[in-house]
Amino acid sequence: QVQLVESGGGLVQAGGSLRISCVASGIIFRLNTMGWYRQVPGKQRELVASMSSSGTSNYSDSVKGRFTISRDNAKKTVTLQMNSLKPEDTAVYYCKAGATLSGAQYWGQGTQVTVSS
């Protein structure tokens, strides 16, 4: 059974920092592209950052230079370090695993990040 469990969300003031993490089980973690997406009510879920199985990272323009994605294959964990947070970063953040070989995709349950102005 595949599980992606996010943690670390919360409330922070604008300009502050927050780190969210996702621990995976039931997948061959090192063979998965791991990503963070976010969604606000009434809008489509959007990619924030991703990291391939080879370690290549990709960021949306809105978070470049402020957010950093990292992964620890031994701990089956992907982390998103968020700095210089803005109120528009407020959303539910979801962890996603995408298997490189099979194409299977899995989602976590989401963690709320709220940035106050």
C-alpha positions as CSV (number, residue, x, y, z in Angstrom):
1,Q,0.0,0.0,0.0
2,V,1.4,3.3,-1.1
3,Q,1.4,6.2,1.4
4,L,2.7,9.7,1.1
5,V,2.4,11.5,4.4
6,E,3.1,15.3,4.5
7,S,4.0,17.3,7.6
8,G,5.2,20.7,8.6
9,G,2.5,23.0,7.4
10,G,1.2,25.8,9.5
11,L,0.8,29.5,9.9
12,V,3.7,31.9,9.3
13,Q,4.0,35.7,8.7
14,A,5.0,37.1,5.4
15,G,8.7,37.0,4.9
16,G,9.1,34.0,7.2
17,S,10.2,30.5,6.4
18,L,8.6,27.1,6.7
19,R,9.7,23.6,5.8
20,I,7.3,20.8,4.8
21,S,8.2,17.2,4.4
22,C,6.8,14.1,2.8
23,V,7.6,10.5,3.8
24,A,6.8,7.8,1.4
25,S,6.2,4.1,1.9
26,G,5.1,1.3,-0.5
27,I,7.1,2.6,-3.4
28,I,10.7,2.3,-4.7
29,F,11.4,5.9,-3.7
30,R,14.7,6.3,-5.6
31,L,12.9,5.5,-8.9
32,N,10.2,8.1,-8.5
33,T,10.1,11.8,-9.5
34,M,9.0,13.6,-6.4
35,G,7.0,16.8,-6.5
36,W,5.2,19.4,-4.5
37,Y,2.0,20.9,-5.8
38,R,-0.3,23.4,-4.3
39,Q,-4.0,24.3,-4.6
40,V,-6.3,27.1,-3.4
41,P,-10.1,26.8,-3.5
42,G,-11.5,27.4,-6.9
43,K,-8.2,27.0,-8.7
44,Q,-6.4,24.1,-10.4
45,R,-3.6,22.3,-8.6
46,E,-0.3,23.7,-9.7
47,L,3.3,22.4,-9.7
48,V,5.6,24.2,-7.2
49,A,8.7,22.1,-7.5
50,S,9.9,18.7,-8.5
51,M,13.0,16.6,-8.4
52,S,13.7,13.7,-10.7
53,S,15.1,10.3,-9.6
54,S,18.5,11.6,-10.9
55,G,18.3,14.7,-8.8
56,T,17.3,17.3,-11.4
57,S,15.1,20.0,-9.9
58,N,12.4,22.1,-11.5
59,Y,10.6,25.1,-10.0
60,S,7.7,27.2,-11.0
61,D,8.6,30.8,-11.8
62,S,6.6,32.1,-8.8
63,V,8.8,30.3,-6.3
64,K,12.3,30.3,-8.0
65,G,14.9,31.7,-5.7
66,R,12.7,31.3,-2.6
67,F,11.9,27.6,-2.4
68,T,14.3,24.6,-2.4
69,I,13.3,21.0,-2.9
70,S,15.5,18.2,-1.7
71,R,15.2,14.5,-1.3
72,D,16.8,11.8,0.9
73,N,16.4,8.4,-0.8
74,A,17.6,6.5,2.2
75,K,14.9,8.1,4.4
76,K,12.3,8.1,1.5
77,T,11.7,11.7,2.2
78,V,11.2,14.8,0.1
79,T,11.4,18.3,1.6
80,L,10.4,21.7,0.5
81,Q,12.2,24.6,2.2
82,M,10.1,27.8,1.7
83,N,11.7,31.1,2.4
84,S,10.6,34.7,2.0
85,L,7.0,33.5,2.1
86,K,4.2,35.7,0.6
87,P,0.5,35.7,1.3
88,E,0.0,34.3,-2.2
89,D,1.9,31.2,-1.2
90,T,-1.1,30.3,1.0
91,A,-2.5,27.0,-0.2
92,V,-2.8,23.3,0.6
93,Y,0.5,21.7,-0.4
94,Y,0.5,18.2,-1.8
95,C,3.3,15.7,-2.2
96,K,3.3,13.6,-5.4
97,A,5.3,10.6,-6.5
98,G,5.6,9.7,-10.1
99,A,7.2,6.3,-11.0
100,T,9.7,6.7,-13.8
101,L,9.2,3.3,-15.3
102,S,5.5,2.5,-14.8
103,G,4.1,6.1,-14.9
104,A,2.0,5.4,-11.8
105,Q,1.2,8.5,-9.7
106,Y,0.5,8.9,-6.1
107,W,-0.6,11.8,-3.9
108,G,-0.4,12.7,-0.3
109,Q,-3.4,14.0,1.7
110,G,-2.0,17.6,1.7
111,T,-0.8,20.0,4.4
112,Q,-2.1,23.6,4.8
113,V,0.3,26.5,4.6
114,T,-1.0,29.9,5.5
115,V,1.0,33.1,5.2
116,S,-0.4,36.1,6.9
117,S,0.3,39.6,5.7
